[in-house]
Amino acid sequence: MNNVGMLDRAARGAAGLALLAWALGVLPGVSPSLWGWTGLVPLGTALVGHCPIYAILGINTCRKD
């Protein structure tokens, strides 16, 4: 069951892509870092639409119909 809404997914996707760009050294003037690979987590939750932490905390940002 999805618990990540569209705005939340967009923000997670953007943050994930930015972190991965940092990891790959694509950003001009910024040194690559292993910490950038943490971008896989928000990118994955954005693609799947489910966040395990949200499920544990009982948070749901999906629109209620």
C-alpha positions as CSV (number, residue, x, y, z in Angstrom):
1,M,0.0,0.0,0.0
2,N,1.3,3.4,-1.0
3,N,1.9,5.9,1.8
4,V,3.9,8.6,-0.1
5,G,1.9,11.3,-1.9
6,M,2.8,12.9,-5.3
7,L,4.4,16.1,-3.9
8,D,6.4,14.0,-1.4
9,R,7.5,11.7,-4.2
10,A,8.6,14.6,-6.4
11,A,10.7,16.0,-3.5
12,R,12.2,12.6,-2.7
13,G,13.0,12.0,-6.4
14,A,14.7,15.4,-6.8
15,A,16.7,15.0,-3.6
16,G,17.7,11.5,-4.6
17,L,18.9,12.6,-8.1
18,A,20.8,15.5,-6.6
19,L,22.6,13.1,-4.1
20,L,23.4,10.6,-6.8
21,A,24.8,13.5,-9.0
22,W,27.0,14.3,-6.0
23,A,28.1,10.7,-5.7
24,L,29.0,10.5,-9.4
25,G,30.9,13.8,-9.4
26,V,28.6,15.3,-12.0
27,L,28.0,18.6,-10.1
28,P,30.5,21.3,-11.3
29,G,32.9,22.5,-8.6
30,V,31.8,19.7,-6.1
31,S,34.0,16.7,-5.3
32,P,32.3,13.3,-5.5
33,S,31.5,11.7,-2.2
34,L,30.4,8.2,-1.1
35,W,27.7,9.9,1.0
36,G,25.9,10.7,-2.2
37,W,25.0,7.1,-2.7
38,T,22.5,7.6,0.1
39,G,20.4,9.2,-2.6
40,L,19.3,5.7,-3.6
41,V,17.0,5.5,-0.6
42,P,14.8,8.6,-1.4
43,L,14.9,7.8,-5.1
44,G,13.7,4.2,-4.4
45,T,10.9,5.3,-2.1
46,A,9.9,7.9,-4.7
47,L,9.7,5.2,-7.4
48,V,7.9,2.6,-5.3
49,G,5.6,5.1,-3.5
50,H,6.1,3.3,-0.1
51,C,8.3,4.5,2.8
52,P,8.9,1.9,5.6
53,I,9.6,4.6,8.1
54,Y,6.3,6.3,7.3
55,A,4.6,2.9,7.8
56,I,6.2,2.5,11.2
57,L,5.3,6.0,12.3
58,G,1.8,5.8,10.8
59,I,2.3,8.7,8.4
60,N,0.5,8.8,5.1
61,T,1.0,11.7,2.7
62,C,-1.3,10.2,0.0
63,R,-4.4,12.1,-0.8
64,K,-7.5,10.6,0.8
65,D,-10.4,10.0,-1.6
